[in-house]
Amino acid sequence: MADRMLIEVIGPGCPFCRTLYKRVREVVSEKGIDADVEHVTQLRIVMRHFPFTPVLKVDGEVVHRGKWLPNKEKIHTLITRERPA
């Protein structure tokens, strides 16, 4: 059995970040994905990714960055694709 997935939306809390966070939570809920979804706003972490926020990380791997926000179908693809163990 796989461990619970960790999905992080990293950004300062701008409208883009909040929208991405909302879409990710909706996808996880609608698709019944076993995951913890966190919105990381700590400045120290956000600055590591600046100016490419918001950043979407799945189990520590960056799968999306930037203000072009993926739709819910693309988010589902990004968070469910196979990753190296």
URJO-V446633 format. One record per residue. RES is the residue in three letters. PHI is phi in whole degrees, 0 to 359 (none if undefined). Layout:
BEGIN
RES|PHI ; RES|PHI
END
This chain:
BEGIN
MET|none ; ALA|286 ; ASP|289 ; ARG|297 ; MET|285 ; LEU|248 ; ILE|245 ; GLU|239 ; VAL|253 ; ILE|252 ; GLY|178 ; PRO|284 ; GLY|105 ; CYS|289 ; PRO|303 ; PHE|295 ; CYS|296 ; ARG|296 ; THR|294 ; LEU|297 ; TYR|301 ; LYS|298 ; ARG|297 ; VAL|298 ; ARG|299 ; GLU|296 ; VAL|298 ; VAL|301 ; SER|292 ; GLU|295 ; LYS|266 ; GLY|66 ; ILE|281 ; ASP|277 ; ALA|207 ; ASP|263 ; VAL|245 ; GLU|236 ; HIS|256 ; VAL|268 ; THR|241 ; GLN|298 ; LEU|306 ; ARG|301 ; ILE|282 ; VAL|301 ; MET|296 ; ARG|296 ; HIS|251 ; PHE|294 ; PRO|264 ; PHE|262 ; THR|276 ; PRO|284 ; VAL|245 ; LEU|247 ; LYS|243 ; VAL|238 ; ASP|49 ; GLY|87 ; GLU|258 ; VAL|289 ; VAL|247 ; HIS|201 ; ARG|209 ; GLY|109 ; LYS|281 ; TRP|286 ; LEU|266 ; PRO|290 ; ASN|284 ; LYS|295 ; GLU|297 ; LYS|293 ; ILE|300 ; HIS|302 ; THR|298 ; LEU|296 ; ILE|271 ; THR|251 ; ARG|292 ; GLU|293 ; ARG|235 ; PRO|299 ; ALA|284
END
